[in-house]
Amino acid sequence: MEKPKILIVDDKLANIISLETLLNEINVDFIRAQSGQEALRTTLDNDFALILMDLQMPEMDGFETIKLLRQVEKTKYIPIIIVSAVYSSEFYQIKGIESGAVDFISKPIKPEILLGKVQIFLDLYFQNKELESEIELRKQIEVQLEDNKKHLELINKILRHDLLNNLVVIRSGYRLFKENNDEEILAESIEYVERSLNLIERMKQLESFIEKRRDLLPINLNLHLKDIIHKYKNVDFSIRGSSHIMADEAIESVFDNIIRNAIIHGQTKSVTIEIKKKEKKCIVKIIDEGKGIAEEIQDRIFDKDFKSGETGHTGIGLHIVRSAMERYGGKVSVENNHPTGAIFVLEFLNVG
């Protein structure tokens, strides 16, 4: 934490230096102002723990200066101690308090009284700073918890919906196999078992994404892409370019969801992935030659509950893509690939 600042306002430089000397054992930065106007200007560019204010000044006296400081949001609650030799009677002390000062010290100054009072307000300043830090930390934790809650709800929704659908297919396939002894039906049921296992694995990746939201690391994009495309045996892939990006374990889910959608929904047989560096960004285009995505729904395909067509499931995969990209400080969009197909554009932070 940086040292607190104390503003000393007095038209006589000797008085300012005298106060600084009396307070030299306190670890603070002193800022000087030799008029009320200068004091007001100085508070615009600095945050003060305390103000020591003289009353007898030309043009704008201490009373007027205090009243103006109390009218500005930034300085409304800064503690102000009046330090005065001329205006030391009870009348002026009351007037000073009514103006907005919190205390009054008469001259000649007793050093132990000055030090004691200044230290009290510095202690309050540090306590307030600690409280502000705790409040800010609590707010961050609450935001994090709310965000994690949304992602956990997302996971539960996927598991409830897609696993239930898969289990229905598996149960029906098992019944038909028993009745007809059809190996193709059995093979289809086994395929749905594999889909369910893959789904659970993707949810594990998403859980990891939640747990490590603050830990983005440099990721070798090409290595992850090779691991993903290895799963799709009947699709021709081409990767152009290379880069490291800032991401986490959820990166595979990002690309896998887009590629899987292109294969299942777009029915593409080929996918080209272009990686280009642009200043501090990495632009990745996933280009397919499938059925494409109608322009009227391109703005909605990343919504959590959106689904379209006979092959549509929860509509959750692309929503996960958008959530992850926002986490990475990037973005995702989609456009048409002419004459046919779609292009997903991913924007990451580039690290080399």
Disulfide bonds with the S-S distance in Angstrom:
none
